């Protein structure tokens, strides 16, 4: 088992924020679309998105909060 290092402060990239915004609008994204959009593993590791079933991802409340912070 390996421990992953997480910096104390998370700065989302422009692409990551755009992905979160798209998930908020569409409510889910399929695995092929996620691969096409280069969905960041960091979003999943940090809990900003969650896997729904085997082939879809959804935004979490934490992800929505991140978007709100960026818009303020």
CHARMM internal coordinates of N, CA and C (Angstrom, degrees):
IC EDIT
DIST 1 N 1 CA 1.4500
DIST 1 CA 1 C 1.5242
ANGL 1 N 1 CA 1 C 108.16
DIST 1 C 2 N 1.3345
ANGL 1 CA 1 C 2 N 116.26
DIHE 1 N 1 CA 1 C 2 N 131.34
DIST 2 N 2 CA 1.4573
ANGL 1 C 2 N 2 CA 120.38
DIHE 1 CA 1 C 2 N 2 CA 178.52
DIST 2 CA 2 C 1.5144
ANGL 2 N 2 CA 2 C 109.75
DIHE 1 C 2 N 2 CA 2 C -109.76
DIST 2 C 3 N 1.2921
ANGL 2 CA 2 C 3 N 115.22
DIHE 2 N 2 CA 2 C 3 N 143.85
DIST 3 N 3 CA 1.4576
ANGL 2 C 3 N 3 CA 120.90
DIHE 2 CA 2 C 3 N 3 CA 177.15
DIST 3 CA 3 C 1.5174
ANGL 3 N 3 CA 3 C 108.49
DIHE 2 C 3 N 3 CA 3 C -93.94
DIST 3 C 4 N 1.3265
ANGL 3 CA 3 C 4 N 115.96
DIHE 3 N 3 CA 3 C 4 N 130.84
DIST 4 N 4 CA 1.4491
ANGL 3 C 4 N 4 CA 119.96
DIHE 3 CA 3 C 4 N 4 CA 177.81
DIST 4 CA 4 C 1.5103
ANGL 4 N 4 CA 4 C 108.88
DIHE 3 C 4 N 4 CA 4 C -93.38
DIST 4 C 5 N 1.3283
ANGL 4 CA 4 C 5 N 115.07
DIHE 4 N 4 CA 4 C 5 N 137.30
DIST 5 N 5 CA 1.4589
ANGL 4 C 5 N 5 CA 120.45
DIHE 4 CA 4 C 5 N 5 CA 177.27
DIST 5 CA 5 C 1.5211
ANGL 5 N 5 CA 5 C 109.27
DIHE 4 C 5 N 5 CA 5 C -84.63
DIST 5 C 6 N 1.3225
ANGL 5 CA 5 C 6 N 116.61
DIHE 5 N 5 CA 5 C 6 N 132.93
DIST 6 N 6 CA 1.4551
ANGL 5 C 6 N 6 CA 122.24
DIHE 5 CA 5 C 6 N 6 CA 174.14
DIST 6 CA 6 C 1.5198
ANGL 6 N 6 CA 6 C 107.39
DIHE 5 C 6 N 6 CA 6 C -121.66
DIST 6 C 7 N 1.3118
ANGL 6 CA 6 C 7 N 115.91
DIHE 6 N 6 CA 6 C 7 N 120.45
DIST 7 N 7 CA 1.4631
ANGL 6 C 7 N 7 CA 120.38
DIHE 6 CA 6 C 7 N 7 CA 176.86
DIST 7 CA 7 C 1.5228
ANGL 7 N 7 CA 7 C 108.56
DIHE 6 C 7 N 7 CA 7 C -60.54
DIST 7 C 8 N 1.3241
ANGL 7 CA 7 C 8 N 117.41
DIHE 7 N 7 CA 7 C 8 N 149.41
DIST 8 N 8 CA 1.4610
ANGL 7 C 8 N 8 CA 119.81
DIHE 7 CA 7 C 8 N 8 CA -177.65
DIST 8 CA 8 C 1.5303
ANGL 8 N 8 CA 8 C 113.46
DIHE 7 C 8 N 8 CA 8 C -63.24
DIST 8 C 9 N 1.3293
ANGL 8 CA 8 C 9 N 117.17
DIHE 8 N 8 CA 8 C 9 N -25.32
DIST 9 N 9 CA 1.4656
ANGL 8 C 9 N 9 CA 121.03
DIHE 8 CA 8 C 9 N 9 CA -179.82
DIST 9 CA 9 C 1.5237
ANGL 9 N 9 CA 9 C 108.75
DIHE 8 C 9 N 9 CA 9 C -120.12
DIST 9 C 10 N 1.3216
ANGL 9 CA 9 C 10 N 116.57
DIHE 9 N 9 CA 9 C 10 N 133.14
DIST 10 N 10 CA 1.4632
ANGL 9 C 10 N 10 CA 121.60
DIHE 9 CA 9 C 10 N 10 CA -179.01
DIST 10 CA 10 C 1.5176
ANGL 10 N 10 CA 10 C 108.93
DIHE 9 C 10 N 10 CA 10 C -107.84
DIST 10 C 11 N 1.3176
ANGL 10 CA 10 C 11 N 116.71
DIHE 10 N 10 CA 10 C 11 N 122.44
DIST 11 N 11 CA 1.4572
ANGL 10 C 11 N 11 CA 122.04
DIHE 10 CA 10 C 11 N 11 CA 173.34
DIST 11 CA 11 C 1.5127
ANGL 11 N 11 CA 11 C 107.97
DIHE 10 C 11 N 11 CA 11 C -111.51
DIST 11 C 12 N 1.3220
ANGL 11 CA 11 C 12 N 115.59
DIHE 11 N 11 CA 11 C 12 N 111.27
DIST 12 N 12 CA 1.4568
ANGL 11 C 12 N 12 CA 120.33
DIHE 11 CA 11 C 12 N 12 CA -179.97
DIST 12 CA 12 C 1.5312
ANGL 12 N 12 CA 12 C 109.64
DIHE 11 C 12 N 12 CA 12 C -73.50
DIST 12 C 13 N 1.3148
ANGL 12 CA 12 C 13 N 115.49
DIHE 12 N 12 CA 12 C 13 N 144.62
DIST 13 N 13 CA 1.4613
ANGL 12 C 13 N 13 CA 120.17
DIHE 12 CA 12 C 13 N 13 CA 175.92
DIST 13 CA 13 C 1.5263
ANGL 13 N 13 CA 13 C 108.68
DIHE 12 C 13 N 13 CA 13 C -77.65
DIST 13 C 14 N 1.3144
ANGL 13 CA 13 C 14 N 115.94
DIHE 13 N 13 CA 13 C 14 N 166.81
DIST 14 N 14 CA 1.4601
ANGL 13 C 14 N 14 CA 120.80
DIHE 13 CA 13 C 14 N 14 CA 177.68
DIST 14 CA 14 C 1.5236
ANGL 14 N 14 CA 14 C 110.05
DIHE 13 C 14 N 14 CA 14 C -59.67
DIST 14 C 15 N 1.3255
ANGL 14 CA 14 C 15 N 117.71
DIHE 14 N 14 CA 14 C 15 N -41.95
DIST 15 N 15 CA 1.4635
ANGL 14 C 15 N 15 CA 121.76
DIHE 14 CA 14 C 15 N 15 CA 178.86
DIST 15 CA 15 C 1.5202
ANGL 15 N 15 CA 15 C 111.73
DIHE 14 C 15 N 15 CA 15 C -63.39
DIST 15 C 16 N 1.3286
ANGL 15 CA 15 C 16 N 117.02
DIHE 15 N 15 CA 15 C 16 N -40.91
DIST 16 N 16 CA 1.4674
ANGL 15 C 16 N 16 CA 120.67
DIHE 15 CA 15 C 16 N 16 CA 179.14
DIST 16 CA 16 C 1.5306
ANGL 16 N 16 CA 16 C 110.94
DIHE 15 C 16 N 16 CA 16 C -64.64
DIST 16 C 17 N 1.3336
ANGL 16 CA 16 C 17 N 116.61
DIHE 16 N 16 CA 16 C 17 N -42.45
DIST 17 N 17 CA 1.4608
ANGL 16 C 17 N 17 CA 119.94
DIHE 16 CA 16 C 17 N 17 CA 177.99
DIST 17 CA 17 C 1.5222
ANGL 17 N 17 CA 17 C 111.26
DIHE 16 C 17 N 17 CA 17 C -64.28
DIST 17 C 18 N 1.3194
ANGL 17 CA 17 C 18 N 116.89
DIHE 17 N 17 CA 17 C 18 N -40.29
DIST 18 N 18 CA 1.4607
ANGL 17 C 18 N 18 CA 120.91
DIHE 17 CA 17 C 18 N 18 CA 178.40
DIST 18 CA 18 C 1.5270
ANGL 18 N 18 CA 18 C 110.94
DIHE 17 C 18 N 18 CA 18 C -63.16
DIST 18 C 19 N 1.3215
ANGL 18 CA 18 C 19 N 116.48
DIHE 18 N 18 CA 18 C 19 N -40.75
DIST 19 N 19 CA 1.4632
ANGL 18 C 19 N 19 CA 120.80
DIHE 18 CA 18 C 19 N 19 CA 177.58
DIST 19 CA 19 C 1.5214
ANGL 19 N 19 CA 19 C 110.67
DIHE 18 C 19 N 19 CA 19 C -62.58
DIST 19 C 20 N 1.3223
ANGL 19 CA 19 C 20 N 117.39
DIHE 19 N 19 CA 19 C 20 N -43.70
DIST 20 N 20 CA 1.4634
ANGL 19 C 20 N 20 CA 120.89
DIHE 19 CA 19 C 20 N 20 CA 178.52
DIST 20 CA 20 C 1.5227
ANGL 20 N 20 CA 20 C 110.94
DIHE 19 C 20 N 20 CA 20 C -62.07
DIST 20 C 21 N 1.3218
ANGL 20 CA 20 C 21 N 116.71
DIHE 20 N 20 CA 20 C 21 N -41.18
DIST 21 N 21 CA 1.4612
ANGL 20 C 21 N 21 CA 120.38
DIHE 20 CA 20 C 21 N 21 CA 178.99
DIST 21 CA 21 C 1.5321
ANGL 21 N 21 CA 21 C 110.81
DIHE 20 C 21 N 21 CA 21 C -64.52
DIST 21 C 22 N 1.3253
ANGL 21 CA 21 C 22 N 116.95
DIHE 21 N 21 CA 21 C 22 N -40.25
DIST 22 N 22 CA 1.4621
ANGL 21 C 22 N 22 CA 120.47
DIHE 21 CA 21 C 22 N 22 CA 177.80
DIST 22 CA 22 C 1.5230
ANGL 22 N 22 CA 22 C 110.93
DIHE 21 C 22 N 22 CA 22 C -64.55
DIST 22 C 23 N 1.3317
ANGL 22 CA 22 C 23 N 116.60
DIHE 22 N 22 CA 22 C 23 N -39.93
DIST 23 N 23 CA 1.4641
ANGL 22 C 23 N 23 CA 120.26
DIHE 22 CA 22 C 23 N 23 CA 178.21
DIST 23 CA 23 C 1.5248
ANGL 23 N 23 CA 23 C 111.55
DIHE 22 C 23 N 23 CA 23 C -65.77
DIST 23 C 24 N 1.3236
ANGL 23 CA 23 C 24 N 116.39
DIHE 23 N 23 CA 23 C 24 N -35.90
DIST 24 N 24 CA 1.4615
ANGL 23 C 24 N 24 CA 119.54
DIHE 23 CA 23 C 24 N 24 CA 179.22
DIST 24 CA 24 C 1.5330
ANGL 24 N 24 CA 24 C 110.28
DIHE 23 C 24 N 24 CA 24 C -65.40
DIST 24 C 25 N 1.3095
ANGL 24 CA 24 C 25 N 116.91
DIHE 24 N 24 CA 24 C 25 N -37.12
DIST 25 N 25 CA 1.4622
ANGL 24 C 25 N 25 CA 121.54
DIHE 24 CA 24 C 25 N 25 CA -179.26
DIST 25 CA 25 C 1.5267
ANGL 25 N 25 CA 25 C 111.13
DIHE 24 C 25 N 25 CA 25 C -75.82
DIST 25 C 26 N 1.3385
ANGL 25 CA 25 C 26 N 116.71
DIHE 25 N 25 CA 25 C 26 N -47.06
DIST 26 N 26 CA 1.4660
ANGL 25 C 26 N 26 CA 120.10
DIHE 25 CA 25 C 26 N 26 CA -174.10
DIST 26 CA 26 C 1.5261
ANGL 26 N 26 CA 26 C 113.89
DIHE 25 C 26 N 26 CA 26 C -91.00
DIST 26 C 27 N 1.3163
ANGL 26 CA 26 C 27 N 117.72
DIHE 26 N 26 CA 26 C 27 N -11.18
DIST 27 N 27 CA 1.4644
ANGL 26 C 27 N 27 CA 125.43
DIHE 26 CA 26 C 27 N 27 CA 178.13
DIST 27 CA 27 C 1.5272
ANGL 27 N 27 CA 27 C 114.57
DIHE 26 C 27 N 27 CA 27 C 73.83
DIST 27 C 28 N 1.3163
ANGL 27 CA 27 C 28 N 119.46
DIHE 27 N 27 CA 27 C 28 N -21.61
DIST 28 N 28 CA 1.4616
ANGL 27 C 28 N 28 CA 120.71
DIHE 27 CA 27 C 28 N 28 CA 174.07
DIST 28 CA 28 C 1.5176
ANGL 28 N 28 CA 28 C 108.86
DIHE 27 C 28 N 28 CA 28 C -160.84
DIST 28 C 29 N 1.3089
ANGL 28 CA 28 C 29 N 114.53
DIHE 28 N 28 CA 28 C 29 N 163.55
DIST 29 N 29 CA 1.4639
ANGL 28 C 29 N 29 CA 121.09
DIHE 28 CA 28 C 29 N 29 CA 178.59
DIST 29 CA 29 C 1.5234
ANGL 29 N 29 CA 29 C 107.03
DIHE 28 C 29 N 29 CA 29 C -138.95
DIST 29 C 30 N 1.3146
ANGL 29 CA 29 C 30 N 116.51
DIHE 29 N 29 CA 29 C 30 N 136.93
DIST 30 N 30 CA 1.4622
ANGL 29 C 30 N 30 CA 120.30
DIHE 29 CA 29 C 30 N 30 CA -178.21
DIST 30 CA 30 C 1.5231
ANGL 30 N 30 CA 30 C 110.29
DIHE 29 C 30 N 30 CA 30 C -77.59
DIST 30 C 31 N 1.3130
ANGL 30 CA 30 C 31 N 115.81
DIHE 30 N 30 CA 30 C 31 N 159.91
DIST 31 N 31 CA 1.4560
ANGL 30 C 31 N 31 CA 120.69
DIHE 30 CA 30 C 31 N 31 CA 179.58
DIST 31 CA 31 C 1.5264
ANGL 31 N 31 CA 31 C 112.00
DIHE 30 C 31 N 31 CA 31 C -58.63
DIST 31 C 32 N 1.3379
ANGL 31 CA 31 C 32 N 120.30
DIHE 31 N 31 CA 31 C 32 N -46.67
DIST 32 N 32 CA 1.4739
ANGL 31 C 32 N 32 CA 118.76
DIHE 31 CA 31 C 32 N 32 CA 178.42
DIST 32 CA 32 C 1.5291
ANGL 32 N 32 CA 32 C 112.71
DIHE 31 C 32 N 32 CA 32 C -59.71
DIST 32 C 33 N 1.3279
ANGL 32 CA 32 C 33 N 116.89
DIHE 32 N 32 CA 32 C 33 N -40.17
DIST 33 N 33 CA 1.4590
ANGL 32 C 33 N 33 CA 120.12
DIHE 32 CA 32 C 33 N 33 CA 178.24
DIST 33 CA 33 C 1.5275
ANGL 33 N 33 CA 33 C 110.62
DIHE 32 C 33 N 33 CA 33 C -66.52
DIST 33 C 34 N 1.3285
ANGL 33 CA 33 C 34 N 116.42
DIHE 33 N 33 CA 33 C 34 N -38.55
DIST 34 N 34 CA 1.4603
ANGL 33 C 34 N 34 CA 120.72
DIHE 33 CA 33 C 34 N 34 CA 178.79
DIST 34 CA 34 C 1.5224
ANGL 34 N 34 CA 34 C 110.45
DIHE 33 C 34 N 34 CA 34 C -62.81
DIST 34 C 35 N 1.3115
ANGL 34 CA 34 C 35 N 116.74
DIHE 34 N 34 CA 34 C 35 N -41.80
DIST 35 N 35 CA 1.4626
ANGL 34 C 35 N 35 CA 120.09
DIHE 34 CA 34 C 35 N 35 CA 177.90
DIST 35 CA 35 C 1.5163
ANGL 35 N 35 CA 35 C 110.63
DIHE 34 C 35 N 35 CA 35 C -65.59
DIST 35 C 36 N 1.3258
ANGL 35 CA 35 C 36 N 116.96
DIHE 35 N 35 CA 35 C 36 N -40.57
DIST 36 N 36 CA 1.4638
ANGL 35 C 36 N 36 CA 121.74
DIHE 35 CA 35 C 36 N 36 CA 179.29
DIST 36 CA 36 C 1.5327
ANGL 36 N 36 CA 36 C 110.66
DIHE 35 C 36 N 36 CA 36 C -62.64
DIST 36 C 37 N 1.3317
ANGL 36 CA 36 C 37 N 116.73
DIHE 36 N 36 CA 36 C 37 N -37.46
DIST 37 N 37 CA 1.4558
ANGL 36 C 37 N 37 CA 121.13
DIHE 36 CA 36 C 37 N 37 CA -178.86
DIST 37 CA 37 C 1.5248
ANGL 37 N 37 CA 37 C 112.44
DIHE 36 C 37 N 37 CA 37 C -89.07
DIST 37 C 38 N 1.3196
ANGL 37 CA 37 C 38 N 116.81
DIHE 37 N 37 CA 37 C 38 N 5.73
DIST 38 N 38 CA 1.4676
ANGL 37 C 38 N 38 CA 121.57
DIHE 37 CA 37 C 38 N 38 CA 179.36
DIST 38 CA 38 C 1.5300
ANGL 38 N 38 CA 38 C 111.03
DIHE 37 C 38 N 38 CA 38 C 55.97
DIST 38 C 39 N 1.3303
ANGL 38 CA 38 C 39 N 115.20
DIHE 38 N 38 CA 38 C 39 N 50.65
DIST 39 N 39 CA 1.4582
ANGL 38 C 39 N 39 CA 121.44
DIHE 38 CA 38 C 39 N 39 CA -179.62
DIST 39 CA 39 C 1.5269
ANGL 39 N 39 CA 39 C 109.93
DIHE 38 C 39 N 39 CA 39 C -53.67
DIST 39 C 40 N 1.2872
ANGL 39 CA 39 C 40 N 116.49
DIHE 39 N 39 CA 39 C 40 N 127.50
DIST 40 N 40 CA 1.4551
ANGL 39 C 40 N 40 CA 122.58
DIHE 39 CA 39 C 40 N 40 CA -175.11
DIST 40 CA 40 C 1.5237
ANGL 40 N 40 CA 40 C 112.10
DIHE 39 C 40 N 40 CA 40 C -75.19
DIST 40 C 41 N 1.3224
ANGL 40 CA 40 C 41 N 116.29
DIHE 40 N 40 CA 40 C 41 N 131.18
DIST 41 N 41 CA 1.4663
ANGL 40 C 41 N 41 CA 121.06
DIHE 40 CA 40 C 41 N 41 CA 173.92
DIST 41 CA 41 C 1.5226
ANGL 41 N 41 CA 41 C 110.73
DIHE 40 C 41 N 41 CA 41 C -63.31
DIST 41 C 42 N 1.3294
ANGL 41 CA 41 C 42 N 116.61
DIHE 41 N 41 CA 41 C 42 N -27.16
DIST 42 N 42 CA 1.4663
ANGL 41 C 42 N 42 CA 120.12
DIHE 41 CA 41 C 42 N 42 CA -179.37
DIST 42 CA 42 C 1.5226
ANGL 42 N 42 CA 42 C 111.04
DIHE 41 C 42 N 42 CA 42 C -60.78
DIST 42 C 43 N 1.3278
ANGL 42 CA 42 C 43 N 117.41
DIHE 42 N 42 CA 42 C 43 N -35.76
DIST 43 N 43 CA 1.4623
ANGL 42 C 43 N 43 CA 120.31
DIHE 42 CA 42 C 43 N 43 CA 179.30
DIST 43 CA 43 C 1.5192
ANGL 43 N 43 CA 43 C 111.03
DIHE 42 C 43 N 43 CA 43 C -64.25
DIST 43 C 44 N 1.3097
ANGL 43 CA 43 C 44 N 116.31
DIHE 43 N 43 CA 43 C 44 N -39.53
DIST 44 N 44 CA 1.4631
ANGL 43 C 44 N 44 CA 121.38
DIHE 43 CA 43 C 44 N 44 CA 178.61
DIST 44 CA 44 C 1.5276
ANGL 44 N 44 CA 44 C 110.69
DIHE 43 C 44 N 44 CA 44 C -71.46
DIST 44 C 45 N 1.3165
ANGL 44 CA 44 C 45 N 116.99
DIHE 44 N 44 CA 44 C 45 N -44.52
DIST 45 N 45 CA 1.4625
ANGL 44 C 45 N 45 CA 121.65
DIHE 44 CA 44 C 45 N 45 CA -178.86
DIST 45 CA 45 C 1.5223
ANGL 45 N 45 CA 45 C 111.96
DIHE 44 C 45 N 45 CA 45 C -62.93
DIST 45 C 46 N 1.3226
ANGL 45 CA 45 C 46 N 117.43
DIHE 45 N 45 CA 45 C 46 N -36.10
DIST 46 N 46 CA 1.4604
ANGL 45 C 46 N 46 CA 122.22
DIHE 45 CA 45 C 46 N 46 CA -178.22
DIST 46 CA 46 C 1.5218
ANGL 46 N 46 CA 46 C 113.54
DIHE 45 C 46 N 46 CA 46 C -86.64
DIST 46 C 47 N 1.3371
ANGL 46 CA 46 C 47 N 116.98
DIHE 46 N 46 CA 46 C 47 N -5.77
DIST 47 N 47 CA 1.4532
ANGL 46 C 47 N 47 CA 120.32
DIHE 46 CA 46 C 47 N 47 CA 177.45
DIST 47 CA 47 C 1.5202
ANGL 47 N 47 CA 47 C 114.59
DIHE 46 C 47 N 47 CA 47 C 84.87
DIST 47 C 48 N 1.3293
ANGL 47 CA 47 C 48 N 117.89
DIHE 47 N 47 CA 47 C 48 N 16.58
DIST 48 N 48 CA 1.4620
ANGL 47 C 48 N 48 CA 120.72
DIHE 47 CA 47 C 48 N 48 CA 178.12
DIST 48 CA 48 C 1.5276
ANGL 48 N 48 CA 48 C 111.46
DIHE 47 C 48 N 48 CA 48 C -80.33
DIST 48 C 49 N 1.3238
ANGL 48 CA 48 C 49 N 116.56
DIHE 48 N 48 CA 48 C 49 N -23.65
DIST 49 N 49 CA 1.4579
ANGL 48 C 49 N 49 CA 122.80
DIHE 48 CA 48 C 49 N 49 CA 173.45
DIST 49 CA 49 C 1.5200
ANGL 49 N 49 CA 49 C 107.66
DIHE 48 C 49 N 49 CA 49 C -131.87
DIST 49 C 50 N 1.3159
ANGL 49 CA 49 C 50 N 115.63
DIHE 49 N 49 CA 49 C 50 N 161.68
DIST 50 N 50 CA 1.4641
ANGL 49 C 50 N 50 CA 120.86
DIHE 49 CA 49 C 50 N 50 CA 177.76
DIST 50 CA 50 C 1.5134
ANGL 50 N 50 CA 50 C 108.46
DIHE 49 C 50 N 50 CA 50 C -135.23
DIST 50 C 51 N 1.3090
ANGL 50 CA 50 C 51 N 115.27
DIHE 50 N 50 CA 50 C 51 N 151.21
DIST 51 N 51 CA 1.4544
ANGL 50 C 51 N 51 CA 120.64
DIHE 50 CA 50 C 51 N 51 CA 177.02
DIST 51 CA 51 C 1.5185
ANGL 51 N 51 CA 51 C 108.37
DIHE 50 C 51 N 51 CA 51 C -82.78
DIST 51 C 52 N 1.3292
ANGL 51 CA 51 C 52 N 115.85
DIHE 51 N 51 CA 51 C 52 N 131.93
DIST 52 N 52 CA 1.4579
ANGL 51 C 52 N 52 CA 121.94
DIHE 51 CA 51 C 52 N 52 CA 179.25
DIST 52 CA 52 C 1.5172
ANGL 52 N 52 CA 52 C 107.56
DIHE 51 C 52 N 52 CA 52 C -117.11
DIST 52 C 53 N 1.3090
ANGL 52 CA 52 C 53 N 116.62
DIHE 52 N 52 CA 52 C 53 N 110.15
DIST 53 N 53 CA 1.4562
ANGL 52 C 53 N 53 CA 119.94
DIHE 52 CA 52 C 53 N 53 CA -174.12
DIST 53 CA 53 C 1.5206
ANGL 53 N 53 CA 53 C 109.34
DIHE 52 C 53 N 53 CA 53 C 70.17
DIST 53 C 54 N 1.3133
ANGL 53 CA 53 C 54 N 116.39
DIHE 53 N 53 CA 53 C 54 N -152.81
DIST 54 N 54 CA 1.4634
ANGL 53 C 54 N 54 CA 119.20
DIHE 53 CA 53 C 54 N 54 CA -178.95
DIST 54 CA 54 C 1.5143
ANGL 54 N 54 CA 54 C 113.49
DIHE 53 C 54 N 54 CA 54 C -96.34
DIST 54 C 55 N 1.3336
ANGL 54 CA 54 C 55 N 117.91
DIHE 54 N 54 CA 54 C 55 N -20.61
DIST 55 N 55 CA 1.4561
ANGL 54 C 55 N 55 CA 119.77
DIHE 54 CA 54 C 55 N 55 CA -170.77
DIST 55 CA 55 C 1.5165
ANGL 55 N 55 CA 55 C 115.46
DIHE 54 C 55 N 55 CA 55 C -128.61
DIST 55 C 56 N 1.3197
ANGL 55 CA 55 C 56 N 118.41
DIHE 55 N 55 CA 55 C 56 N 24.96
DIST 56 N 56 CA 1.4567
ANGL 55 C 56 N 56 CA 119.29
DIHE 55 CA 55 C 56 N 56 CA -179.32
DIST 56 CA 56 C 1.5281
ANGL 56 N 56 CA 56 C 110.76
DIHE 55 C 56 N 56 CA 56 C -147.75
DIST 56 C 57 N 1.3234
ANGL 56 CA 56 C 57 N 114.87
DIHE 56 N 56 CA 56 C 57 N 153.56
DIST 57 N 57 CA 1.4520
ANGL 56 C 57 N 57 CA 122.26
DIHE 56 CA 56 C 57 N 57 CA 176.78
DIST 57 CA 57 C 1.5205
ANGL 57 N 57 CA 57 C 108.90
DIHE 56 C 57 N 57 CA 57 C -125.81
DIST 57 C 58 N 1.3368
ANGL 57 CA 57 C 58 N 116.65
DIHE 57 N 57 CA 57 C 58 N 146.76
DIST 58 N 58 CA 1.4632
ANGL 57 C 58 N 58 CA 122.66
DIHE 57 CA 57 C 58 N 58 CA 178.92
DIST 58 CA 58 C 1.5248
ANGL 58 N 58 CA 58 C 108.80
DIHE 57 C 58 N 58 CA 58 C -131.46
DIST 58 C 59 N 1.3256
ANGL 58 CA 58 C 59 N 115.65
DIHE 58 N 58 CA 58 C 59 N 156.13
DIST 59 N 59 CA 1.4596
ANGL 58 C 59 N 59 CA 120.56
DIHE 58 CA 58 C 59 N 59 CA 177.20
DIST 59 CA 59 C 1.5292
ANGL 59 N 59 CA 59 C 108.57
DIHE 58 C 59 N 59 CA 59 C -80.72
DIST 59 C 60 N 1.3176
ANGL 59 CA 59 C 60 N 116.31
DIHE 59 N 59 CA 59 C 60 N 145.90
DIST 60 N 60 CA 1.4655
ANGL 59 C 60 N 60 CA 121.68
DIHE 59 CA 59 C 60 N 60 CA 178.06
DIST 60 CA 60 C 1.5263
ANGL 60 N 60 CA 60 C 109.29
DIHE 59 C 60 N 60 CA 60 C -101.07
DIST 60 C 61 N 1.3087
ANGL 60 CA 60 C 61 N 116.65
DIHE 60 N 60 CA 60 C 61 N 172.24
DIST 61 N 61 CA 1.4659
ANGL 60 C 61 N 61 CA 120.67
DIHE 60 CA 60 C 61 N 61 CA 176.17
DIST 61 CA 61 C 1.5289
ANGL 61 N 61 CA 61 C 110.64
DIHE 60 C 61 N 61 CA 61 C -61.12
DIST 61 C 62 N 1.3237
ANGL 61 CA 61 C 62 N 116.59
DIHE 61 N 61 CA 61 C 62 N -34.42
DIST 62 N 62 CA 1.4635
ANGL 61 C 62 N 62 CA 121.17
DIHE 61 CA 61 C 62 N 62 CA 177.60
DIST 62 CA 62 C 1.5237
ANGL 62 N 62 CA 62 C 110.08
DIHE 61 C 62 N 62 CA 62 C -64.47
DIST 62 C 63 N 1.3204
ANGL 62 CA 62 C 63 N 117.02
DIHE 62 N 62 CA 62 C 63 N -39.87
DIST 63 N 63 CA 1.4640
ANGL 62 C 63 N 63 CA 121.49
DIHE 62 CA 62 C 63 N 63 CA 177.24
DIST 63 CA 63 C 1.5200
ANGL 63 N 63 CA 63 C 111.49
DIHE 62 C 63 N 63 CA 63 C -64.76
DIST 63 C 64 N 1.3234
ANGL 63 CA 63 C 64 N 116.84
DIHE 63 N 63 CA 63 C 64 N -41.30
DIST 64 N 64 CA 1.4665
ANGL 63 C 64 N 64 CA 120.42
DIHE 63 CA 63 C 64 N 64 CA 177.14
DIST 64 CA 64 C 1.5285
ANGL 64 N 64 CA 64 C 110.93
DIHE 63 C 64 N 64 CA 64 C -63.22
DIST 64 C 65 N 1.3246
ANGL 64 CA 64 C 65 N 116.51
DIHE 64 N 64 CA 64 C 65 N -39.48
DIST 65 N 65 CA 1.4647
ANGL 64 C 65 N 65 CA 120.34
DIHE 64 CA 64 C 65 N 65 CA 178.68
DIST 65 CA 65 C 1.5243
ANGL 65 N 65 CA 65 C 110.66
DIHE 64 C 65 N 65 CA 65 C -63.71
DIST 65 C 66 N 1.3248
ANGL 65 CA 65 C 66 N 117.17
DIHE 65 N 65 CA 65 C 66 N -37.38
DIST 66 N 66 CA 1.4658
ANGL 65 C 66 N 66 CA 120.61
DIHE 65 CA 65 C 66 N 66 CA 178.70
DIST 66 CA 66 C 1.5287
ANGL 66 N 66 CA 66 C 110.12
DIHE 65 C 66 N 66 CA 66 C -63.21
DIST 66 C 67 N 1.3197
ANGL 66 CA 66 C 67 N 117.23
DIHE 66 N 66 CA 66 C 67 N -43.55
DIST 67 N 67 CA 1.4662
ANGL 66 C 67 N 67 CA 121.08
DIHE 66 CA 66 C 67 N 67 CA 178.59
DIST 67 CA 67 C 1.5377
ANGL 67 N 67 CA 67 C 110.18
DIHE 66 C 67 N 67 CA 67 C -61.18
DIST 67 C 68 N 1.3175
ANGL 67 CA 67 C 68 N 116.46
DIHE 67 N 67 CA 67 C 68 N -44.35
DIST 68 N 68 CA 1.4617
ANGL 67 C 68 N 68 CA 120.77
DIHE 67 CA 67 C 68 N 68 CA -179.44
DIST 68 CA 68 C 1.5334
ANGL 68 N 68 CA 68 C 111.06
DIHE 67 C 68 N 68 CA 68 C -61.52
DIST 68 C 69 N 1.3335
ANGL 68 CA 68 C 69 N 117.05
DIHE 68 N 68 CA 68 C 69 N -41.33
DIST 69 N 69 CA 1.4631
ANGL 68 C 69 N 69 CA 120.60
DIHE 68 CA 68 C 69 N 69 CA 178.51
DIST 69 CA 69 C 1.5284
ANGL 69 N 69 CA 69 C 110.75
DIHE 68 C 69 N 69 CA 69 C -62.90
DIST 69 C 70 N 1.3333
ANGL 69 CA 69 C 70 N 116.87
DIHE 69 N 69 CA 69 C 70 N -39.19
DIST 70 N 70 CA 1.4522
ANGL 69 C 70 N 70 CA 120.65
DIHE 69 CA 69 C 70 N 70 CA -178.24
DIST 70 CA 70 C 1.5207
ANGL 70 N 70 CA 70 C 111.38
DIHE 69 C 70 N 70 CA 70 C -70.62
DIST 70 C 71 N 1.3334
ANGL 70 CA 70 C 71 N 118.21
DIHE 70 N 70 CA 70 C 71 N -29.89
DIST 71 N 71 CA 1.4516
ANGL 70 C 71 N 71 CA 122.11
DIHE 70 CA 70 C 71 N 71 CA -178.26
DIST 71 CA 71 C 1.5291
ANGL 71 N 71 CA 71 C 112.53
DIHE 70 C 71 N 71 CA 71 C -80.49
DIST 71 C 72 N 1.3279
ANGL 71 CA 71 C 72 N 117.23
DIHE 71 N 71 CA 71 C 72 N -18.29
DIST 72 N 72 CA 1.4756
ANGL 71 C 72 N 72 CA 120.32
DIHE 71 CA 71 C 72 N 72 CA -179.72
DIST 72 CA 72 C 1.4931
ANGL 72 N 72 CA 72 C 112.21
DIHE 71 C 72 N 72 CA 72 C -84.39
END
COOR INIT
IC SEED 1 N 1 CA 1 C
IC BUILD
